[in-house]
């Protein structure tokens, strides 16, 4: 299920929220949240949203749908290992 979660995130540039992921995986949100936390700790996924450090360093905060709706999203870290400002925005 972990590899399926990563594939889902890789296909959605703007990331997905916990409820979207749990629905797509047909799994309990708590189970998906545990997998996401592990992936975040391992540096494979980042948390994007009002509380995320990625948003604080982004130059397009005023135009960001994520910040406007206060949704937390999960995004796969690019193979380069770096997340450029504005890359995960819609």
N, C-alpha and C positions, 0 to 999 in steps of 0.2 A: 504494500500500500504506500510505502514511503516513496518508491520510485514513481508511482502513479501521481502522487501529490506533486513531486518535482516536475513531471511532464505537464501537469495542468498549469503550474505557475510559469513554466517556460513558454507556453502558448499564449499567455495573456500579458502583454507588455506593461499594462498599468497595474498588474498584480490582481490578486483576489482577496476577498475578506474571508473571515473564518466561516461565516454561514454559507457562503458560496462554495467554499472548499468542502465543508462537511456534507452539503447537499450533493455535490458532484461525486463525492467518494462514497456516499450513502453510509456515513459513519457519524458517530456521536461527536459533537463539537469538542468535548473534553479530550477525546482521543486525538483528534486532528490538532488541537492546541498543543498537546504534548509533543507531537511530531514536529510542529512548527518551532516550538521552543528549542528542541534539539538541533534543528537545522540552523536556527539563528545563532546558537552557541557555537556551532561548527563553522560559521561564516558562509554557509551556502545560501542563506535567505536573509533578507533585511526587512525590517518593519518600517513601513512608510505611512505617515499620517501626522496628525497634529502634534504628537509627542516625539516623533522620530527625529534623530539628528540629521538625516538626509534632507528633510524639509527645512531645517534651520539654515542649511548652507545653500539652499537652492535660490536662484535668482528670479524665479517666476512665481513666487508665493502668492502674489495677488491674483493670479489667473488659475490657481490650482483647484481643481474639483475636489481633490481629497481633503484639502484643508477647509473648503467651503462646507462640506458635508460632515466633517469630523470623522471620516471613516478610516479605520486602520486597515491597511492592505499589506500583503506579503508579496515580495518580489524576489525572484532568483537573482543572485549576484552574477553579473556577467563573467564570462571566462577570463576577462582581463583582470578581474579581482577589484576593479574600481567602478564605482557608480558615479557617473558624471551628473552634475546638477541639471535638472530638467529632463533627464533620460526616462524617468519612471512616470512622468506626468502624462496626462491624457492629451 
